[in-house]
Each structure stands twice: as C-alpha cells, then as structure tokens.
Amino acid sequence: MKRLSKIIISGPRTAGKTSLLHLLDGDGNLVNYNHDKFLQLFDKIFIEKNKEDLLKDLIRKKSVVIISRYLKKRKYLNIHNFKKKLYDIGYSWIESDALHFETPAHYSIKSFHKIKTHKFKFNFEAFDKNIKDEIFLSNKKTFYFEEVVDIYLRSYVKNSENKKKKQKIKSVVFKSPNEIKSIENCVNEILNCKVIYVKREYLGLLKSRALDLKIREKGKDINKYFHRVLFTKYLENIKFTYQKINELQKKFPKKLFITSLEKIIFSRTSEISNILKFLGLKKKKNLF
C-alpha cells in the first residue's frame, strides 16, 4: 500500500503551529488537530527502560517485533503494552474528541482558554480496531517503527468523516511533540516525512506565556506574570532549542524547514510559497 506523506509541524508552545495547520488544511491534505503526540511512542518503545522480568512475558504473549533503523534496536510489543503506551502519551484525547464530536481549533492563548473547537466526525472504535488488526492480527510479525506510524495514519484517514467523500488524501498534517529530542528522532527515523519548525520572536513567546499564566490564575496585572516568566530558565531553554534546531536543519535540509510566525504573518505570500515548495505541494490561491 502506498505510503501517506507525513507533514509534521513543530515549534515551541504558542509559536503559531495551529495557525500553520489551518493554512495547510484542504486539497490533498488531512489535518489532525488533536496533537495526540503519537510520535512519542518511539521513546516509549526504544528509549524508556522496561523491566527485564517482563521481557519473557512480552515474547510469550503474542508479540510482534518493532525495529528502529536509527537506533538499530529491536523491541517486542504486544497489545497490552502497546495500548498502555498509547494512553500514556495522549491517545485518550482522540477518543474524547470523537465522543464529543469536536477537536481543538484554538489559534491563540485567548482562544485556547475559550476552548474554540472544530466539528469532528470520527469513528474512534473502527480507528482503534484497524490499528490493532493490522499490527497484531496480520501474518507480518516484524515492523519498522515508520510502518507503525503509517498504519496509525492510514487508519486515521480511513475513519475521519471530516474529509470530502471524493477527496483523495495524499498527506496527513499533524503536530509533533515539542521536545527537541522528539524532532531529532523524527528526522532520523522516519524516511518519508517533512518537518516544519515554527519559531517566534522571544518577546512574543514571553508575552503569550505570561498571558497564559494570567488567565489560568485569573490575575489582573500581566506585568507580574511577565516578570515571573522572564526570570525563569524559559528564555534560556528556547534559545538552546533554536540553536539545536538550526544545527539539525543544516544536517537535514531536505527534511526540515524553519519558518516563523512573523514571516507567516508579515511576508505571507513569499513564505507560504517557500513552505509549499519545500513540501512539494501546489500553490493554493486562497492562501495569498
């Protein structure tokens, strides 16, 4: 079966990732607004240490083998620990959104706290069953991690009722976990993917962070929260992350594109053209 193209949007919280998701929605793209952090499954399988006394049980209880090309590791996985890992990384958010027929649609801190949503028609039960059947009930007993990602995304497309019936989906656009290590794992492990990293100027990030705290704590003076954020290691961590992203982009220029919220807003025509060219997508008139 032909692989779906994977377009992964990443960047710091409040950098403008969801704004870019909205711009890329439509045509042959299906956007997953859930931010379900499925790619963190890589860490759960290959990075985190599992108890050695459970290994024999894993082998015995109808397991499959998952392979990491990047780390050159092979790990056993059965339905029990697979589902446990999924729920550890936010699988229940899709289940909840499907139950309530809505998915996040925020585009700012204020809209986030007002719980803006899209209509979301999704058959979660069929989605879940498709994944389990393809991995654990097929004759195939060994999978590369990217194949597991493809199974997950194919099932997401198949069971999404938001897409037009005659629309042929070629790409799935979704947000990755924000951590630099997760982005590094993506570009190293997943062959068929493009990553867009959205930066934002430091002052804008600080203001949004402060506004988030003010709203959460029902405060009145935003300056109090701005100073609180300013005198933490938040800015230092962002600078470090930006430096690492720049280094990673030089290593993977065909897989990682760096943009910014400011470029998307103030140089929209040229920047969206650059992004679409990088992704190999046709220009959309309604974006300009």
N, C-alpha and C positions, 0 to 999 in steps of 0.2 A: 504494500500500500504506500502511495506517495506521501512523503512527509509534509507536514504543515510547516510553513516558515514561522519561526518564533521571533517576535519583536518584543524585546524586554526593555521596559522603562525603569530607570533607577535614578537615585539622587537623594539628597537629604530631605527630611520631613519639611513640608511647606515650601519646597523648591519650585513647585509647579508641574509635578508629574501628571496629576489628573487633568490639568489643562491640555497637556500634550495628548493624553489618551483620547480626550474628546475630539481633538483635531484629526486624529488618525482613524477615528471610527467611520465605518461605512465602506462602500465599494467591496473589495475582496477581503477586507479586514473585519475580524470579530474581536471586540474589546471585552476583556474580562475586568470589570471594575471592582471585583471583590477584594483584591490584594490578599489572596489566600496564602501567600508565601510558600507555595508548593515546592519551590526550588530549595527550600531549607531541608527538604528530605535528604538531599545529598549529605549534609552534615550529620543528620540523624543516622544515616546508614554507614557512612565511611569515616566520619571524624570522631563522633562521640563513642566512648568506650562502653561496650556491653559486658555484662557479667559472663565470664568464661564458663560458668557452670550451666548456663543456658544454651551454649553452643550445640551440645549434643541433642537437646530438645529441638532446636531450630532445624538441624539436619534431618531429624526423625519425622517431624510433623509437617510433611508435605510442603517442603520449601522449594523455592527457586533460588538461582544464583544471580546476583546483580554485580555487574562489573564496572569499575571506574577506569576509563582509559587514562585519565590524567594522573591519578594516584597509583594506577596499576594494582588495584586491590579487587578481591572477590569477596562478597559477603552473602550469607544466607538470609533469606527473607521469607517468612510465611504470613498468612493472612492475619494472624493475631498481632504480631509486632508491626506489620505494615499499617494496619488501621490505628494502632496505638500511636505510632509516629505521626500519622496524618492528623490525628486530633490534637496532638501536641503542638502542631505548627499552624493551626487555624482552619482545619477542614470544616469545622462546625459553622464557620461564618457563611460558607456557601449553602450549607444545609438550612441555616436560619433564614438567609435571604430568599431561598427558594420557597420556604414555608410561608413567608410573609409577602412574597411577590414583589420584592424591592431590593435594590442594590445601591451602594453609595454613589452619590452624584455631586459631592462637595467639590468646590473649586477654590475655596479659601478657608481660613480658620473660622470665620463667622458662619459660613455655610456648613462647615463640618459640625459645629455645635448646634446649628439649627436642624441637623440631620436631613439634609437635602438628599432625595433619592430618585433613582430611575425605576420605571416599571421593569420587573424581572420575571419573565416566564421561563421556568427551568424545571426539568424533570430530574430532581436530585436522585430519586431511587433508581431510575434507569441509568443515570450517570455513574452512580456508585457500583451498580451491578456490572456494567460494561467493563469498568476498570478491573474489578475482581476476576471476572471471567477471562479477560484477555491475558492477565498475568498468571493466575493460579489454576485455571482450568484448560489452558491450551496445552498442546503437545510440546511446545517450546519450554525449556526449563532453565535457560540462561539468557539474560537480558543485559544489554548495556544500559547504563543509567539514562542515557538520552532516549532509548526506546521506551522506558517507563514514562518519561516526560511526554513523549509523543502519544502514548496510549491515553494518558490523562487528558491531553489537549484535544485529541480526536473525540473522546467521549464528551468533553465539554461542548464542542461544536455540535456534535450529533444531538445533544439533548437541550441545546439552547433554542427556545422558541421565539427569541427576540429577532433572529435573523429572518430576512425575507425568504419565502419558500424557494424562489428560483435563484437566490443569490449563492454563487459558488465561493466558498470561503477558502482563501489561499494562505492567509496569515492569521495568527492569533496574537493580539497585542495585550500585554499584561505587565504589571509592576513586579519587580523582583524585590527580595528583601533588601533593605537599605545598606546593610553592612558591607564594607569594602571586601571582606573575605568572600562573601557570597557572590559578589560581582566577579571577582577573580576566578572563583570556581566555575561560574557560568562560561566565561570566555575560554577557559581551558578545557572544560569537559564537554560542552555542547557544541557540536560541529556546525549544525545548521541553525545559527541564531545571529541576530544583530542586536546590540545593546545601545540604547540612547541614554546617556547620563545627563541629567538636567541640573546645572549649577544655578546658584542665585547669589547675588551680592550679599556680603556679610551683614550689612545694615538691615536689609530686607528680612534675612533669616532671623536676626536678633529681635526685630520688631514683631514678627509673627510668633516667635517663641514666647515673647513677653505677653502678647495679646492672648495667646492660648492659656497661659497661667492665670491671667487676669479674669478671663471668662470662667475657667474651671473653679476658681476660688471666689468668684463673684466680688472681685475687688473694684476699687474706684480709680485709683491713681496708677496709670500704666507705667509711669517712671519708676515706681517701686519695683515692678516686675522686670523692667528693662535692666535696671542695675543688678538685680538678682541674677539674671542670665549672663550679663556682661562679666561678672566676677566669678564665674564658674569656668570649667575647662571646655565648655561648649564650643567657643570660637576656636580654641586651640585644636580641638578634635576635628572641626570642619576643615581647617587649614591643612591638617595632616592628611585627611581623606582626599581633598582636592589634589594635593601633591601626588598621592599614590595613584589616583585616577589618571592624572597626566602621564605618569610613568607607564601605566597599563595601556593607555591609548597608543603610545609610541610602539609598544610591543605588539598590539593587535589593531592596527589602523583600519583593517577591513571589517572588523567585528565590533569595534567600539567607537561611537561618535559622541563628542562632548558638545553640548549646547548650553544655553542659559535661559532663564525666564525672561531676562531683559532683552535678549536677542529675539526670542519668540514674539514678544510684545512690540518692541520698537523697530525691529527690522524683519517684520513678519514675512514679507514676500520672499526676500532672499534667503532667510534662514529656513523656512519651511521647504523651499526649493532644494536647499542643501540636504536637509533631512530626507526628503523623498528620494533624492538621487542616491544617497547613501543606502537607503533601504531597497532601492530598485523598484520603486513604486511610481506610477504615473501621477502627473500633477493633477490636482483637483481644483477646478475653477472656484468652487465655493470656499476655498481656504484663503483666497487672495482678495 
